[in-house]
């Protein structure tokens, strides 16, 4: 899974790329989609 498949904005994807991050950590894979859907993470 890549960051681009998580539904992040182009600005965030560009900065992630600038920081040389290639793949989200497992917690990011689960948390980012939930956050974008305004779901509770707890």
PQR file of N, CA, C, O and H, with PARSE charges and radii, in Angstrom:
ATOM      1  N   UNK A   1       0.856  -1.171   0.000 -0.4000 1.5000
ATOM      2  CA  UNK A   1       0.000   0.000   0.000 -0.0000 2.0000
ATOM      3  C   UNK A   1       0.899   1.230   0.000  0.5500 1.7000
ATOM      4  O   UNK A   1       1.932   1.258   0.670 -0.5500 1.4000
ATOM      5  N   UNK A   2       0.498   2.239  -0.754 -0.4000 1.5000
ATOM      6  CA  UNK A   2       1.263   3.480  -0.808 -0.0000 2.0000
ATOM      7  C   UNK A   2       0.475   4.606  -0.152  0.5500 1.7000
ATOM      8  O   UNK A   2      -0.724   4.481   0.099 -0.5500 1.4000
ATOM      9  H   UNK A   2      -0.341   2.217  -1.298  0.4000 1.0000
ATOM     10  N   UNK A   3       1.164   5.696   0.120 -0.4000 1.5000
ATOM     11  CA  UNK A   3       0.482   6.856   0.682 -0.0000 2.0000
ATOM     12  C   UNK A   3      -0.579   7.389  -0.286  0.5500 1.7000
ATOM     13  O   UNK A   3      -1.621   7.878   0.150 -0.5500 1.4000
ATOM     14  H   UNK A   3       2.138   5.798  -0.083  0.4000 1.0000
ATOM     15  N   UNK A   4      -0.326   7.300  -1.577 -0.4000 1.5000
ATOM     16  CA  UNK A   4      -1.287   7.833  -2.549 -0.0000 2.0000
ATOM     17  C   UNK A   4      -2.609   7.072  -2.531  0.5500 1.7000
ATOM     18  O   UNK A   4      -3.633   7.623  -2.935 -0.5500 1.4000
ATOM     19  H   UNK A   4       0.520   6.903  -1.932  0.4000 1.0000
ATOM     20  N   UNK A   5      -2.612   5.846  -2.081 -0.4000 1.5000
ATOM     21  CA  UNK A   5      -3.850   5.063  -2.027 -0.0000 2.0000
ATOM     22  C   UNK A   5      -4.684   5.375  -0.790  0.5500 1.7000
ATOM     23  O   UNK A   5      -5.786   4.848  -0.643 -0.5500 1.4000
ATOM     24  H   UNK A   5      -1.780   5.398  -1.753  0.4000 1.0000
ATOM     25  N   UNK A   6      -4.173   6.231   0.110 -0.4000 1.5000
ATOM     26  CA  UNK A   6      -4.881   6.543   1.350 -0.0000 2.0000
ATOM     27  C   UNK A   6      -5.824   7.736   1.231  0.5500 1.7000
ATOM     28  O   UNK A   6      -6.538   8.053   2.182 -0.5500 1.4000
ATOM     29  H   UNK A   6      -3.277   6.659  -0.009  0.4000 1.0000
ATOM     30  N   UNK A   7      -5.837   8.395   0.085 -0.4000 1.5000
ATOM     31  CA  UNK A   7      -6.763   9.505  -0.111 -0.0000 2.0000
ATOM     32  C   UNK A   7      -6.258  10.841   0.412  0.5500 1.7000
ATOM     33  O   UNK A   7      -7.055  11.726   0.723 -0.5500 1.4000
ATOM     34  H   UNK A   7      -5.257   8.138  -0.688  0.4000 1.0000
ATOM     35  N   UNK A   8      -4.947  10.993   0.512 -0.4000 1.5000
ATOM     36  CA  UNK A   8      -4.377  12.249   0.997 -0.0000 2.0000
ATOM     37  C   UNK A   8      -4.332  13.279  -0.125  0.5500 1.7000
ATOM     38  O   UNK A   8      -4.362  12.933  -1.306 -0.5500 1.4000
ATOM     39  H   UNK A   8      -4.300  10.274   0.259  0.4000 1.0000
ATOM     40  N   UNK A   9      -4.260  14.551   0.265 -0.4000 1.5000
ATOM     41  CA  UNK A   9      -4.216  15.624  -0.720 -0.0000 2.0000
ATOM     42  C   UNK A   9      -2.886  15.613  -1.466  0.5500 1.7000
ATOM     43  O   UNK A   9      -1.900  15.048  -0.993 -0.5500 1.4000
ATOM     44  H   UNK A   9      -4.235  14.832   1.225  0.4000 1.0000
ATOM     45  N   UNK A  10      -2.874  16.236  -2.619 -0.4000 1.5000
ATOM     46  CA  UNK A  10      -1.644  16.329  -3.420 -0.0000 2.0000
ATOM     47  C   UNK A  10      -0.530  17.039  -2.659  0.5500 1.7000
ATOM     48  O   UNK A  10       0.638  16.670  -2.774 -0.5500 1.4000
ATOM     49  H   UNK A  10      -3.675  16.696  -3.002  0.4000 1.0000
ATOM     50  N   UNK A  11      -0.891  18.056  -1.884 -0.4000 1.5000
ATOM     51  CA  UNK A  11       0.110  18.793  -1.112 -0.0000 2.0000
ATOM     52  C   UNK A  11       0.793  17.882  -0.088  0.5500 1.7000
ATOM     53  O   UNK A  11       2.015  17.912   0.064 -0.5500 1.4000
ATOM     54  H   UNK A  11      -1.840  18.356  -1.790  0.4000 1.0000
ATOM     55  N   UNK A  12      -0.003  17.077   0.608 -0.4000 1.5000
ATOM     56  CA  UNK A  12       0.568  16.140   1.579 -0.0000 2.0000
ATOM     57  C   UNK A  12       1.405  15.067   0.887  0.5500 1.7000
ATOM     58  O   UNK A  12       2.484  14.716   1.365 -0.5500 1.4000
ATOM     59  H   UNK A  12      -0.995  17.052   0.485  0.4000 1.0000
ATOM     60  N   UNK A  13       0.923  14.555  -0.214 -0.4000 1.5000
ATOM     61  CA  UNK A  13       1.672  13.533  -0.940 -0.0000 2.0000
ATOM     62  C   UNK A  13       3.009  14.071  -1.429  0.5500 1.7000
ATOM     63  O   UNK A  13       4.016  13.362  -1.402 -0.5500 1.4000
ATOM     64  H   UNK A  13       0.046  14.839  -0.603  0.4000 1.0000
ATOM     65  N   UNK A  14       3.021  15.325  -1.875 -0.4000 1.5000
ATOM     66  CA  UNK A  14       4.267  15.933  -2.333 -0.0000 2.0000
ATOM     67  C   UNK A  14       5.262  16.054  -1.183  0.5500 1.7000
ATOM     68  O   UNK A  14       6.442  15.747  -1.350 -0.5500 1.4000
ATOM     69  H   UNK A  14       2.203  15.900  -1.897  0.4000 1.0000
ATOM     70  N   UNK A  15       4.797  16.498  -0.025 -0.4000 1.5000
ATOM     71  CA  UNK A  15       5.692  16.639   1.125 -0.0000 2.0000
ATOM     72  C   UNK A  15       6.167  15.276   1.626  0.5500 1.7000
ATOM     73  O   UNK A  15       7.326  15.134   2.014 -0.5500 1.4000
ATOM     74  H   UNK A  15       3.838  16.747   0.110  0.4000 1.0000
ATOM     75  N   UNK A  16       5.303  14.292   1.623 -0.4000 1.5000
ATOM     76  CA  UNK A  16       5.711  12.936   1.994 -0.0000 2.0000
ATOM     77  C   UNK A  16       6.815  12.458   1.051  0.5500 1.7000
ATOM     78  O   UNK A  16       7.804  11.868   1.486 -0.5500 1.4000
ATOM     79  H   UNK A  16       4.361  14.407   1.307  0.4000 1.0000
ATOM     80  N   UNK A  17       6.635  12.717  -0.223 -0.4000 1.5000
ATOM     81  CA  UNK A  17       7.650  12.344  -1.213 -0.0000 2.0000
ATOM     82  C   UNK A  17       8.946  13.123  -0.980  0.5500 1.7000
ATOM     83  O   UNK A  17      10.034  12.556  -1.085 -0.5500 1.4000
ATOM     84  H   UNK A  17       5.831  13.196  -0.576  0.4000 1.0000
ATOM     85  N   UNK A  18       8.842  14.410  -0.666 -0.4000 1.5000
ATOM     86  CA  UNK A  18      10.025  15.235  -0.396 -0.0000 2.0000
ATOM     87  C   UNK A  18      10.808  14.709   0.806  0.5500 1.7000
ATOM     88  O   UNK A  18      12.028  14.861   0.867 -0.5500 1.4000
ATOM     89  H   UNK A  18       7.959  14.871  -0.580  0.4000 1.0000
ATOM     90  N   UNK A  19      10.115  14.097   1.754 -0.4000 1.5000
ATOM     91  CA  UNK A  19      10.759  13.553   2.948 -0.0000 2.0000
ATOM     92  C   UNK A  19      11.265  12.119   2.735  0.5500 1.7000
ATOM     93  O   UNK A  19      11.796  11.491   3.650 -0.5500 1.4000
ATOM     94  H   UNK A  19       9.124  13.974   1.704  0.4000 1.0000
ATOM     95  N   UNK A  20      11.088  11.621   1.510 -0.4000 1.5000
ATOM     96  CA  UNK A  20      11.544  10.277   1.110 -0.0000 2.0000
ATOM     97  C   UNK A  20      10.854   9.132   1.840  0.5500 1.7000
ATOM     98  O   UNK A  20      11.426   8.052   1.992 -0.5500 1.4000
ATOM     99  H   UNK A  20      10.657  12.131   0.766  0.4000 1.0000
ATOM    100  N   UNK A  21       9.628   9.366   2.289 -0.4000 1.5000
ATOM    101  CA  UNK A  21       8.841   8.265   2.845 -0.0000 2.0000
ATOM    102  C   UNK A  21       8.260   7.487   1.671  0.5500 1.7000
ATOM    103  O   UNK A  21       7.720   8.077   0.735 -0.5500 1.4000
ATOM    104  H   UNK A  21       9.164  10.243   2.166  0.4000 1.0000
ATOM    105  N   UNK A  22       8.370   6.185   1.723 -0.4000 1.5000
ATOM    106  CA  UNK A  22       7.918   5.350   0.601 -0.0000 2.0000
ATOM    107  C   UNK A  22       6.636   4.594   0.905  0.5500 1.7000
ATOM    108  O   UNK A  22       5.801   4.404   0.020 -0.5500 1.4000
ATOM    109  H   UNK A  22       8.809   5.706   2.483  0.4000 1.0000
ATOM    110  N   UNK A  23       6.474   4.162   2.147 -0.4000 1.5000
ATOM    111  CA  UNK A  23       5.342   3.313   2.500 -0.0000 2.0000
ATOM    112  C   UNK A  23       4.877   3.655   3.914  0.5500 1.7000
ATOM    113  O   UNK A  23       5.701   3.847   4.809 -0.5500 1.4000
ATOM    114  H   UNK A  23       7.152   4.316   2.866  0.4000 1.0000
ATOM    115  N   UNK A  24       3.561   3.733   4.120 -0.4000 1.5000
ATOM    116  CA  UNK A  24       3.071   4.036   5.470 -0.0000 2.0000
ATOM    117  C   UNK A  24       3.310   2.875   6.439  0.5500 1.7000
ATOM    118  O   UNK A  24       3.330   1.708   6.048 -0.5500 1.4000
ATOM    119  H   UNK A  24       2.891   3.577   3.394  0.4000 1.0000
ATOM    120  N   UNK A  25       3.486   3.228   7.697 -0.4000 1.5000
ATOM    121  CA  UNK A  25       3.585   2.214   8.743 -0.0000 2.0000
ATOM    122  C   UNK A  25       2.214   1.566   8.930  0.5500 1.7000
ATOM    123  O   UNK A  25       1.203   2.160   8.557 -0.5500 1.4000
ATOM    124  H   UNK A  25       3.469   4.176   8.014  0.4000 1.0000
ATOM    125  N   UNK A  26       2.159   0.375   9.493 -0.4000 1.5000
ATOM    126  CA  UNK A  26       0.871  -0.312   9.673 -0.0000 2.0000
ATOM    127  C   UNK A  26      -0.186   0.540  10.390  0.5500 1.7000
ATOM    128  O   UNK A  26      -1.354   0.530   9.999 -0.5500 1.4000
ATOM    129  H   UNK A  26       2.981  -0.107   9.797  0.4000 1.0000
ATOM    130  N   UNK A  27       0.208   1.266  11.423 -0.4000 1.5000
ATOM    131  CA  UNK A  27      -0.770   2.093  12.133 -0.0000 2.0000
ATOM    132  C   UNK A  27      -1.283   3.216  11.244  0.5500 1.7000
ATOM    133  O   UNK A  27      -2.450   3.594  11.343 -0.5500 1.4000
ATOM    134  H   UNK A  27       1.156   1.274  11.741  0.4000 1.0000
ATOM    135  N   UNK A  28      -0.438   3.751  10.384 -0.4000 1.5000
ATOM    136  CA  UNK A  28      -0.870   4.795   9.455 -0.0000 2.0000
ATOM    137  C   UNK A  28      -1.857   4.233   8.431  0.5500 1.7000
ATOM    138  O   UNK A  28      -2.811   4.911   8.051 -0.5500 1.4000
ATOM    139  H   UNK A  28       0.511   3.444  10.304  0.4000 1.0000
ATOM    140  N   UNK A  29      -1.633   3.013   7.991 -0.4000 1.5000
ATOM    141  CA  UNK A  29      -2.542   2.372   7.031 -0.0000 2.0000
ATOM    142  C   UNK A  29      -3.952   2.254   7.594  0.5500 1.7000
ATOM    143  O   UNK A  29      -4.934   2.346   6.857 -0.5500 1.4000
ATOM    144  H   UNK A  29      -0.858   2.462   8.299  0.4000 1.0000
ATOM    145  N   UNK A  30      -4.043   2.052   8.892 -0.4000 1.5000
ATOM    146  CA  UNK A  30      -5.350   1.918   9.534 -0.0000 2.0000
ATOM    147  C   UNK A  30      -5.927   3.266   9.969  0.5500 1.7000
ATOM    148  O   UNK A  30      -7.126   3.509   9.828 -0.5500 1.4000
ATOM    149  H   UNK A  30      -3.246   1.978   9.490  0.4000 1.0000
ATOM    150  N   UNK A  31      -5.081   4.124  10.489 -0.4000 1.5000
ATOM    151  CA  UNK A  31      -5.568   5.371  11.090 -0.0000 2.0000
ATOM    152  C   UNK A  31      -5.938   6.445  10.071  0.5500 1.7000
ATOM    153  O   UNK A  31      -6.956   7.117  10.234 -0.5500 1.4000
ATOM    154  H   UNK A  31      -4.108   3.927  10.603  0.4000 1.0000
ATOM    155  N   UNK A  32      -5.143   6.617   9.036 -0.4000 1.5000
ATOM    156  CA  UNK A  32      -5.397   7.711   8.093 -0.0000 2.0000
ATOM    157  C   UNK A  32      -6.774   7.607   7.446  0.5500 1.7000
ATOM    158  O   UNK A  32      -7.498   8.602   7.437 -0.5500 1.4000
ATOM    159  H   UNK A  32      -4.316   6.070   8.902  0.4000 1.0000
ATOM    160  N   UNK A  33      -7.174   6.456   6.906 -0.4000 1.5000
ATOM    161  CA  UNK A  33      -8.520   6.388   6.323 -0.0000 2.0000
ATOM    162  C   UNK A  33      -9.627   6.681   7.342  0.5500 1.7000
ATOM    163  O   UNK A  33     -10.623   7.323   7.007 -0.5500 1.4000
ATOM    164  H   UNK A  33      -6.586   5.647   6.914  0.4000 1.0000
ATOM    165  N   UNK A  34      -9.457   6.217   8.572 -0.4000 1.5000
ATOM    166  CA  UNK A  34     -10.463   6.482   9.609 -0.0000 2.0000
ATOM    167  C   UNK A  34     -10.536   7.965   9.931  0.5500 1.7000
ATOM    168  O   UNK A  34     -11.626   8.514  10.090 -0.5500 1.4000
ATOM    169  H   UNK A  34      -8.648   5.696   8.844  0.4000 1.0000
ATOM    170  N   UNK A  35      -9.401   8.604  10.026 -0.4000 1.5000
ATOM    171  CA  UNK A  35      -9.368  10.053  10.303 -0.0000 2.0000
ATOM    172  C   UNK A  35     -10.060  10.823   9.189  0.5500 1.7000
ATOM    173  O   UNK A  35     -10.837  11.740   9.453 -0.5500 1.4000
ATOM    174  H   UNK A  35      -8.516   8.158   9.896  0.4000 1.0000
ATOM    175  N   UNK A  36      -9.782  10.454   7.950 -0.4000 1.5000
ATOM    176  CA  UNK A  36     -10.384  11.159   6.816 -0.0000 2.0000
ATOM    177  C   UNK A  36     -11.901  10.971   6.747  0.5500 1.7000
ATOM    178  O   UNK A  36     -12.605  11.767   6.126 -0.5500 1.4000
ATOM    179  H   UNK A  36      -9.151   9.708   7.736  0.4000 1.0000
ATOM    180  N   UNK A  37     -12.395   9.913   7.390 -0.4000 1.5000
ATOM    181  CA  UNK A  37     -13.836   9.673   7.452 -0.0000 2.0000
ATOM    182  C   UNK A  37     -14.449  10.189   8.752  0.5500 1.7000
ATOM    183  O   UNK A  37     -15.604   9.903   9.065 -0.5500 1.4000
ATOM    184  H   UNK A  37     -11.822   9.267   7.895  0.4000 1.0000
ATOM    185  N   UNK A  38     -13.648  10.961   9.510 -0.4000 1.5000
ATOM    186  CA  UNK A  38     -14.084  11.547  10.781 -0.0000 2.0000
ATOM    187  C   UNK A  38     -14.526  10.495  11.795  0.5500 1.7000
ATOM    188  O   UNK A  38     -15.446  10.728  12.579 -0.5500 1.4000
ATOM    189  H   UNK A  38     -12.709  11.194   9.256  0.4000 1.0000
ATOM    190  N   UNK A  39     -13.872   9.344  11.776 -0.4000 1.5000
ATOM    191  CA  UNK A  39     -14.192   8.296  12.736 -0.0000 2.0000
ATOM    192  C   UNK A  39     -13.319   8.431  13.971  0.5500 1.7000
ATOM    193  O   UNK A  39     -12.221   8.983  13.911 -0.5500 1.4000
ATOM    194  H   UNK A  39     -13.125   9.154  11.139  0.4000 1.0000
ATOM    195  N   UNK A  40     -13.806   7.934  15.066 -0.4000 1.5000
ATOM    196  CA  UNK A  40     -13.081   7.945  16.320 -0.0000 2.0000
ATOM    197  C   UNK A  40     -11.976   6.890  16.284  0.5500 1.7000
ATOM    198  O   UNK A  40     -12.222   5.741  15.917 -0.5500 1.4000
ATOM    199  H   UNK A  40     -14.699   7.485  15.114  0.4000 1.0000
ATOM    200  N   UNK A  41     -10.784   7.274  16.659 -0.4000 1.5000
ATOM    201  CA  UNK A  41      -9.667   6.323  16.642 -0.0000 2.0000
ATOM    202  C   UNK A  41      -9.564   5.517  17.916  0.5500 1.7000
ATOM    203  O   UNK A  41      -8.897   4.482  17.942 -0.5500 1.4000
ATOM    204  H   UNK A  41     -10.584   8.207  16.957  0.4000 1.0000
ATOM    205  N   UNK A  42     -10.213   5.972  18.971 -0.4000 1.5000
ATOM    206  CA  UNK A  42     -10.141   5.245  20.224 -0.0000 2.0000
ATOM    207  C   UNK A  42     -11.147   4.151  20.165  0.5500 1.7000
ATOM    208  O   UNK A  42     -11.283   3.385  21.118 -0.5500 1.4000
ATOM    209  H   UNK A  42     -10.754   6.812  18.950  0.4000 1.0000
TER
END
